[in-house]
Amino acid sequence: MPEYEIKIADAYDLRILTPEMIALLIEKARNSSKRELHIPVEELLPRGYADYLIRVLEANAEILFGKTFAHGSSVQVVYQLAAWQLHQLSIQQQLCFDAVNLYRRQRRTLFQLHTGEVFYRMAKQGICPVPNRTSQSFRKNDTP
């Protein structure tokens, strides 16, 4: 019986994507009539969590990235890190997203995500993995 897994392609010292975020992306793709998604960053990355990540980055930047961040670092740094990690998500050894961009519209920042064919098809068919809170991989057996 096949097993599907969503994972982050590269290793990171700071993983910011949560199982809840992945579940939201699966739901958005499943409910979308097209492969391009536009999601407000606060919907995927709540401001309280983003503020927490800013403090983590400021405190650990030298260890994580070999440089320091100024106190009060922009939330855009966190959004860019999230976008980069979103672009590295894969399923069945295929990227979940062909493109991940940030853009501003009417004073809001949004993720523009172009879903990969495999991820979109699996989300639409309801066979995308359900996130597991204990792992950075997300698995699902292909059983009804």
N, CA and C of each residue as an Amber inpcrd file, in Angstrom:
protein
   432
   0.8290000  -1.1640000   0.0000000   0.0000000   0.0000000   0.0000000
   0.8890000   1.2470000   0.0000000   0.6810000   2.1810000  -0.9190000
   1.5620000   3.3420000  -1.0190000   1.4420000   4.2670000   0.1870000
   2.5400000   4.9090000   0.5060000   2.5540000   5.8990000   1.5730000
   3.0500000   7.2130000   0.9870000   2.3440000   8.2920000   1.2770000
   2.7090000   9.6050000   0.7770000   3.2940000  10.4140000   1.9110000
   4.2360000  11.2670000   1.5800000   4.9160000  12.0480000   2.5930000
   5.2000000  13.4460000   2.0540000   4.8510000  14.4460000   2.8380000
   5.2570000  15.8200000   2.5310000   6.4340000  16.1260000   3.4400000
   7.5010000  16.6580000   2.8620000   8.6600000  16.9890000   3.6800000
   9.3350000  18.2390000   3.1430000  10.1640000  18.8230000   3.9900000
  10.9650000  19.9660000   3.5830000  12.2350000  19.4100000   2.9580000
  12.5430000  19.8480000   1.7400000  13.6370000  19.2570000   0.9720000
  15.0070000  19.4500000   1.6190000  15.2650000  20.6090000   2.1830000
  16.5680000  20.8790000   2.7970000  16.4530000  20.8020000   4.3090000
  17.5970000  20.5970000   4.9510000  17.6340000  20.6350000   6.4070000
  17.7730000  22.0900000   6.8510000  17.0820000  22.4430000   7.9050000
  17.1180000  23.8050000   8.4220000  17.4240000  23.7510000   9.9050000
  18.1360000  24.7530000  10.3800000  18.3330000  24.8790000  11.8120000
  17.0830000  25.4550000  12.4620000  16.2890000  26.1790000  11.6890000
  15.0610000  26.7780000  12.2050000  13.9240000  26.4850000  11.2420000
  13.1100000  25.5160000  11.6010000  11.9330000  25.1890000  10.7840000
  10.7640000  25.9690000  11.3440000  10.1250000  26.7440000  10.4860000
   9.0220000  27.5650000  10.9760000   7.6650000  27.0510000  10.5240000
   7.6360000  26.1560000   9.5560000   6.3650000  25.6100000   9.0960000
   5.8400000  24.6040000  10.1080000   4.5630000  24.6910000  10.3990000
   3.9470000  23.7910000  11.3710000   2.9870000  22.8450000  10.6470000
   2.6220000  21.7540000  11.2780000   1.6260000  20.8650000  10.6730000
   0.3130000  21.5860000  10.3660000  -0.0710000  22.5310000  11.2110000
  -1.2940000  23.2890000  10.9670000  -1.1870000  24.1240000   9.6900000
  -0.0170000  24.6770000   9.4340000   0.1930000  25.4530000   8.2100000
   0.0590000  24.5580000   6.9790000   0.6410000  23.3640000   7.0540000
   0.5680000  22.4230000   5.9330000  -0.8790000  21.9970000   5.7160000
  -1.5900000  21.7360000   6.8100000  -3.0010000  21.3550000   6.6950000
  -3.8090000  22.4700000   6.0380000  -3.5200000  23.7180000   6.3860000
  -4.2210000  24.8470000   5.7740000  -3.9310000  24.9220000   4.2800000
  -2.6900000  24.7030000   3.8920000  -2.3270000  24.7280000   2.4710000
  -3.0360000  23.6220000   1.6960000  -3.1240000  22.4400000   2.2950000
  -3.8280000  21.3280000   1.6500000  -5.2910000  21.6940000   1.4690000
  -5.8890000  22.2520000   2.5220000  -7.3030000  22.6470000   2.4490000
  -7.5240000  23.7180000   1.3840000  -6.6350000  24.7140000   1.3300000
  -6.7600000  25.7780000   0.3300000  -6.6610000  25.2060000  -1.0840000
  -5.7120000  24.3010000  -1.3030000  -5.5620000  23.6940000  -2.6350000
  -6.7750000  22.8440000  -2.9730000  -7.2640000  22.0930000  -2.0040000
  -8.4310000  21.2210000  -2.2260000  -9.6590000  22.0370000  -2.6090000
  -9.8300000  23.2100000  -2.0120000 -11.0130000  24.0330000  -2.2510000
 -10.8500000  25.0160000  -3.4020000  -9.6900000  25.0390000  -4.0320000
  -9.4330000  25.9900000  -5.1060000  -9.7710000  25.3890000  -6.4780000
 -10.3040000  26.2280000  -7.3390000 -10.6160000  25.7780000  -8.7010000
  -9.4280000  25.9620000  -9.6410000  -8.3470000  26.5520000  -9.1230000
  -7.1480000  26.7390000  -9.9410000  -5.9090000  26.4660000  -9.1040000
  -4.8040000  26.2840000  -9.7830000  -3.5570000  25.9260000  -9.1010000
  -2.8680000  27.1100000  -8.4430000  -3.2540000  28.3130000  -8.7480000
  -2.6340000  29.4900000  -8.1430000  -3.4460000  29.9310000  -6.9350000
  -2.7550000  30.0570000  -5.7950000  -3.3920000  30.4520000  -4.5460000
  -2.8350000  31.7950000  -4.0920000  -3.6810000  32.6180000  -3.5100000
  -3.2770000  33.8870000  -2.9140000  -3.7630000  33.8620000  -1.4710000
  -2.8080000  33.7880000  -0.5490000  -3.1480000  33.6310000   0.8620000
  -2.5030000  34.7670000   1.6570000  -3.2980000  35.5370000   2.4020000
  -2.7060000  36.5620000   3.2670000  -1.7210000  35.9180000   4.2420000
  -0.5620000  36.5400000   4.4150000   0.4730000  35.9410000   5.2570000
  -0.0200000  35.6990000   6.6790000  -0.8680000  36.5920000   7.1910000
  -1.3620000  36.4300000   8.5610000  -2.2550000  35.1960000   8.7020000
  -2.8670000  34.7580000   7.6160000  -3.6990000  33.5610000   7.6630000
  -2.8460000  32.3050000   7.8210000  -1.7060000  32.3090000   7.1820000
  -0.8020000  31.1620000   7.2620000   0.1670000  31.2910000   8.4320000
   0.5950000  32.5040000   8.7050000   1.6150000  32.7880000   9.7090000
   1.0760000  33.8820000  10.6330000   0.3060000  33.5100000  11.6550000
  -0.3040000  34.5140000  12.5320000   0.7160000  35.4880000  13.1040000
   0.3060000  36.7260000  13.2780000   1.2330000  37.7900000  13.6890000
   1.9440000  37.4620000  15.0000000   1.2430000  36.8660000  15.9660000
   1.8960000  36.5050000  17.2320000   3.0310000  35.5210000  17.0230000
   2.8290000  34.5520000  16.1340000   3.8720000  33.5820000  15.8170000
   5.0140000  34.2580000  15.0660000   4.6730000  35.1480000  14.1450000
   5.7100000  35.8940000  13.4030000   6.5390000  36.7510000  14.3560000
   5.9030000  37.4150000  15.3140000   6.6330000  38.2240000  16.3020000
   7.5660000  37.3540000  17.1360000   7.0820000  36.1870000  17.5290000
   7.9150000  35.2390000  18.2650000   9.1360000  34.8360000  17.4250000
   8.9080000  34.5320000  16.1510000  10.0140000  34.1350000  15.2770000
  11.0270000  35.2610000  15.0950000  10.5680000  36.4990000  15.0590000
  11.4960000  37.6340000  14.9730000  12.4240000  37.6220000  16.1800000
  11.8720000  37.4160000  17.3710000  12.7030000  37.3870000  18.5860000
  13.6810000  36.2110000  18.5460000  13.2290000  35.0610000  18.0500000
  14.1080000  33.8990000  17.9260000  15.2460000  34.2070000  16.9560000
  14.9140000  34.8240000  15.8230000  15.9450000  35.1730000  14.8390000
  16.9400000  36.1780000  15.4030000  16.4240000  37.1830000  16.0850000
  17.3170000  38.1870000  16.6670000  18.2650000  37.5660000  17.6780000
  17.7640000  36.6440000  18.4920000  18.5800000  36.0290000  19.5380000
  19.5620000  34.9940000  18.9940000  19.2460000  34.3830000  17.8530000
  20.0490000  33.2650000  17.3490000  20.6080000  33.4810000  15.9460000
  20.5070000  34.6630000  15.4140000  20.8950000  34.9080000  14.0250000
  22.3450000  34.5400000  13.7360000  23.2330000  34.8770000  14.6560000
  24.6460000  34.5790000  14.4220000  24.8680000  33.0760000  14.3220000
  24.2090000  32.3150000  15.1710000  24.3400000  30.8540000  15.1450000
  23.6720000  30.2820000  13.8930000  22.4630000  30.7630000  13.5850000
  21.6920000  30.2110000  12.4770000  22.1990000  30.6490000  11.1100000
  22.5700000  31.9280000  10.9930000  22.8770000  32.4850000   9.6770000
  24.2710000  33.0870000   9.5540000  25.0360000  33.1010000  10.6360000
  26.3800000  33.6620000  10.5840000  26.3930000  35.1760000  10.5410000
  25.2770000  35.8140000  10.8830000  25.2150000  37.2770000  10.9410000
  24.1890000  37.6760000  11.9840000  24.1980000  38.9270000  12.3480000
  23.2490000  39.4010000  13.3450000  22.1190000  40.1680000  12.6740000
  20.9820000  40.2070000  13.3460000  19.8490000  41.0050000  12.9160000
  19.6460000  42.0970000  13.9430000  19.2890000  43.2640000  13.4800000
  19.0320000  44.3750000  14.3880000  17.7780000  44.1060000  15.2000000
  17.7900000  44.5980000  16.4280000  16.6020000  44.5000000  17.2680000
  15.4390000  45.1650000  16.5380000  14.2820000  44.5280000  16.5620000
  13.1310000  45.0680000  15.8370000  13.1600000  44.6990000  14.3660000
  13.8330000  43.5940000  14.0400000  13.9120000  43.1540000  12.6410000
  12.5260000  43.1080000  12.0150000  12.4760000  43.3930000  10.7730000
  11.2110000  43.4170000  10.0500000  10.5810000  42.0440000   9.9840000
   9.2710000  42.0280000  10.0740000   8.5220000  40.7870000   9.9290000
   8.7130000  40.2250000   8.5200000   9.1260000  41.0590000   7.5750000
   9.3700000  40.6020000   6.2080000  10.4480000  39.5130000   6.1640000
  11.4160000  39.5750000   7.0720000  12.4490000  38.5320000   7.1330000
  11.7970000  37.1810000   7.4310000  10.8560000  37.1710000   8.3530000
  10.1480000  35.9410000   8.7010000   9.3020000  35.4770000   7.5230000
   8.6220000  36.3990000   6.8600000   7.8030000  36.0350000   5.7080000
   8.6610000  35.4450000   4.5920000   9.8360000  36.0170000   4.3690000
  10.7270000  35.5030000   3.3400000  11.2370000  34.1110000   3.6970000
  11.5360000  33.8980000   4.9690000  11.9790000  32.5690000   5.4090000
  10.8490000  31.5490000   5.2160000   9.6350000  31.9390000   5.5490000
   8.4870000  31.0500000   5.3450000   8.3140000  30.7330000   3.8600000
   8.4240000  31.7580000   3.0140000   8.2880000  31.5480000   1.5640000
   9.3550000  30.5830000   1.0640000  10.5620000  30.7390000   1.5340000
  11.6610000  29.8640000   1.1060000  11.3860000  28.4240000   1.5350000
  10.9250000  28.2350000   2.7740000  10.6400000  26.8850000   3.2430000
   9.4200000  26.3010000   2.5310000   8.4230000  27.1230000   2.2320000
   7.2710000  26.6430000   1.4560000   7.7130000  26.1260000   0.0950000
   8.6480000  26.8500000  -0.5120000   9.1230000  26.4300000  -1.8370000
   9.8910000  25.1180000  -1.7720000  10.4060000  24.7630000  -0.6120000
  11.1760000  23.5260000  -0.4540000  10.3130000  22.3190000  -0.0900000
   9.0140000  22.5300000   0.1610000   8.1370000  21.3910000   0.4810000
   8.0040000  20.4820000  -0.7270000   8.0290000  19.1860000  -0.4730000
   7.8810000  18.2410000  -1.5700000   6.9800000  17.0810000  -1.1690000
   6.3860000  16.4770000  -2.1780000   5.5660000  15.2820000  -2.0140000
   5.8800000  14.3610000  -3.1890000   6.0560000  13.0850000  -2.9020000
   6.4190000  12.1250000  -3.9500000   7.6460000  12.6130000  -4.7350000
   8.5820000  13.2290000  -4.0450000   9.8170000  13.7620000  -4.6180000
   9.5720000  14.8660000  -5.6490000   8.4160000  15.4990000  -5.5800000
   8.0690000  16.6230000  -6.4500000   7.7730000  17.8240000  -5.5520000
   8.2360000  18.9950000  -5.9640000   7.9370000  20.1860000  -5.1830000
   6.4310000  20.4000000  -5.1050000   5.9520000  20.7640000  -3.9300000
   4.5250000  21.0550000  -3.7630000   4.1340000  22.3320000  -4.4970000
   5.0830000  23.2690000  -4.6000000   4.8030000  24.5560000  -5.2340000
   5.8570000  24.8520000  -6.2950000   5.3830000  25.1400000  -7.5060000
   6.2900000  25.5130000  -8.5870000   6.8650000  26.9000000  -8.3580000
   6.0920000  27.7720000  -7.7140000   6.5390000  29.1290000  -7.4210000
   5.9090000  29.5960000  -6.1240000   6.7010000  30.3170000  -5.3460000
   6.2240000  30.9230000  -4.0990000   6.7400000  32.3540000  -4.0880000
   5.8190000  33.3040000  -4.0350000   6.1970000  34.7140000  -4.0290000
   5.4420000  35.4550000  -2.9430000   6.0290000  36.5540000  -2.5110000
   5.3670000  37.4790000  -1.6060000   5.0190000  38.7250000  -2.4050000
   3.8600000  39.2940000  -2.1600000   3.5350000  40.5650000  -2.7910000
   2.5980000  41.3490000  -1.8870000   2.5330000  42.6410000  -2.1220000
   1.6680000  43.5190000  -1.3350000   0.5020000  43.9740000  -2.1850000
  -0.6890000  43.9640000  -1.5640000  -1.8770000  44.4780000  -2.2240000
  -2.7260000  45.1520000  -1.1540000  -3.0130000  46.4070000  -1.3820000
  -3.8290000  47.1900000  -0.4540000  -3.3360000  47.0640000   0.9880000
  -2.0730000  47.3340000   1.1880000  -1.4120000  47.3240000   2.4960000
  -1.4170000  45.9610000   3.1850000  -1.5980000  44.9020000   2.4210000
  -1.5280000  43.5450000   2.9470000  -0.4620000  42.7750000   2.1990000
   0.2410000  41.9250000   2.9180000   1.2220000  41.0510000   2.2870000
   0.5630000  39.6870000   2.0930000   0.7510000  39.1390000   0.8980000
   0.1570000  37.8460000   0.5570000   1.2180000  36.9070000   0.0110000
   0.9880000  35.6060000   0.2310000   1.7550000  34.5820000  -0.4510000
   1.0280000  34.2860000  -1.7560000   1.7690000  34.2740000  -2.8390000
   1.2530000  33.8150000  -4.1210000   1.9120000  32.4600000  -4.3540000
   1.1010000  31.4230000  -4.3630000   1.6020000  30.0570000  -4.4730000
   1.0490000  29.4230000  -5.7400000   1.9360000  28.9020000  -6.5550000
   1.4990000  28.1520000  -7.7350000   1.7700000  26.6870000  -7.4230000
   0.6880000  25.9360000  -7.1710000   0.8490000  24.5490000  -6.7400000
   1.4130000  23.6790000  -7.8570000   2.2380000  22.7360000  -7.4550000
   2.7400000  21.7490000  -8.3930000   1.6250000  20.7850000  -8.7780000
   1.7620000  20.1720000  -9.9020000   0.7350000  19.2720000 -10.4320000
   0.4200000  18.1240000  -9.4660000   1.4430000  17.4790000  -8.9190000
   1.2430000  16.3230000  -8.0390000   0.5290000  16.7450000  -6.7550000
   1.0070000  17.7990000  -6.1190000   0.3960000  18.2750000  -4.8820000
  -1.0540000  18.6830000  -5.1140000  -1.3050000  19.4240000  -6.1720000
  -2.6630000  19.8950000  -6.4630000  -3.6010000  18.7080000  -6.7090000
  -3.1570000  17.7690000  -7.5150000  -3.9870000  16.5960000  -7.8260000
  -4.2840000  15.7860000  -6.5590000  -3.2630000  15.5750000  -5.7270000
  -3.4600000  14.8010000  -4.5060000  -4.3710000  15.5410000  -3.5190000
  -4.2310000  16.8550000  -3.4420000  -5.1080000  17.6400000  -2.5660000
  -6.5480000  17.5490000  -3.0470000  -6.7670000  17.6810000  -4.3590000
  -8.1130000  17.6110000  -4.9160000  -8.7420000  16.2330000  -4.7040000
  -7.9320000  15.1960000  -4.7680000  -8.4320000  13.8260000  -4.5940000
  -8.5730000  13.4510000  -3.1140000  -8.1080000  14.3300000  -2.2360000
  -8.2030000  14.0480000  -0.8090000  -7.2070000  13.0300000  -0.3090000
  -6.0930000  12.8540000  -1.0140000  -5.1040000  11.8670000  -0.5730000
  -3.8000000  12.5070000  -0.1310000  -3.8270000  13.8260000   0.1200000
  -2.6340000  14.4770000   0.6650000  -2.4480000  14.0200000   2.1110000
  -1.2310000  13.9950000   2.5750000  -0.9510000  13.5620000   3.9430000
  -1.5870000  14.4840000   4.9740000  -1.9500000  13.8950000   6.0760000
  -2.4230000  14.6590000   7.2200000  -1.2100000  14.9450000   8.0930000
  -0.9790000  16.2020000   8.4550000   0.2010000  16.5200000   9.2580000
   0.2390000  15.7630000  10.5770000   1.4330000  15.3850000  10.9490000
   1.6980000  14.6970000  12.2050000   2.4800000  15.6580000  13.0850000
   1.9810000  15.9770000  14.2550000   2.6070000  16.9850000  15.1150000
   3.9770000  16.5580000  15.6450000   4.3270000  15.2840000  15.5640000
   5.5810000  14.8220000  16.1530000   6.7120000  14.7160000  15.1410000
   6.4940000  15.1360000  13.9220000   7.4910000  14.9320000  12.8770000
   7.5280000  16.1220000  11.9360000   8.6330000  16.2940000  11.2490000
   8.7130000  17.3060000  10.2030000   8.2820000  16.7130000   8.8710000
   7.9160000  15.4440000   8.8750000   7.3380000  14.8120000   7.6950000
   5.8550000  14.6370000   7.9500000   5.1000000  14.5970000   6.8900000
   3.6690000  14.4790000   6.9990000   3.2590000  13.2780000   6.1590000
   2.6470000  12.2590000   6.7730000   2.4130000  10.9950000   6.1050000
   0.9240000  10.6460000   6.0410000   0.6090000   9.8280000   5.0280000
  -0.7310000   9.2520000   4.9520000  -0.6580000   7.9640000   4.1380000
  -1.2610000   6.9350000   4.6760000  -1.3800000   5.6930000   3.9060000
  -2.5120000   5.8450000   2.9280000  -2.4050000   5.2170000   1.7980000
  -3.4400000   5.2940000   0.7690000  -4.5210000   4.2630000   1.0560000
  -5.2530000   4.5050000   2.1600000  -6.3420000   3.5940000   2.4950000
  -7.6110000   4.4000000   2.7210000  -8.7570000   3.8790000   2.3340000
 -10.0150000   4.6050000   2.5590000 -10.3830000   4.6270000   4.0280000
